[in-house]
Amino acid sequence: MTLPLQINRRDVPVATARLLLTVAEAEQLHASLCHALDKQPALDGAPECRKPIQYPGGRHRF
């Protein structure tokens, strides 16, 4: 899997690169990003992993 990256400095693009990942690395990156964004509200259209889960008894977990 190839992930295109863009590096900005003060909102001005300064470089681009391609990050090559194995499937396992891509899955770990996905999990890490979801964990890092855990305290932020999910936007409309966000993937399922970013939406709150309703557990029996009313306990919420993200």
C-alpha positions in Angstrom: 0.0 0.0 0.0 1.3 3.5 -0.8 0.2 6.5 1.2 1.0 9.9 -0.4 2.2 12.5 2.1 2.6 16.2 1.9 4.8 18.2 4.2 3.6 21.8 4.8 5.3 24.7 6.5 2.9 27.5 7.6 0.3 26.0 5.2 2.7 26.1 2.3 3.6 22.7 0.7 7.4 22.2 0.8 7.7 18.5 0.0 5.8 15.3 -1.0 6.7 11.7 -0.4 5.2 8.2 -0.8 5.0 6.1 2.3 5.1 2.4 1.4 3.4 0.1 3.9 2.7 -3.5 4.2 -0.9 -4.5 5.0 0.1 -5.1 8.6 1.7 -1.7 8.9 -1.3 0.0 7.3 -3.6 -1.7 9.8 -1.4 -0.6 12.7 -1.3 3.0 11.3 -5.1 2.9 11.0 -5.5 1.7 14.6 -3.0 4.3 15.9 -4.7 7.2 14.1 -8.1 6.1 15.5 -6.6 5.9 19.0 -5.0 9.4 18.5 -8.3 10.9 17.4 -10.3 9.1 20.2 -11.1 12.2 22.2 -12.2 14.2 19.1 -15.8 14.0 17.9 -16.3 12.0 14.7 -17.3 14.0 11.7 -20.2 13.1 9.5 -19.1 10.4 7.1 -16.3 9.1 9.4 -15.4 5.4 9.2 -17.2 3.1 11.6 -14.2 2.8 13.8 -14.6 6.5 14.8 -18.2 6.3 15.8 -19.3 5.7 19.4 -20.4 2.2 20.4 -23.5 1.9 22.6 -23.1 -0.9 25.1 -25.9 -2.6 27.0 -26.6 -0.6 30.2 -26.0 2.8 28.5 -22.2 2.9 28.9 -20.5 4.6 26.0 -17.1 3.7 24.7 -15.2 5.1 21.7 
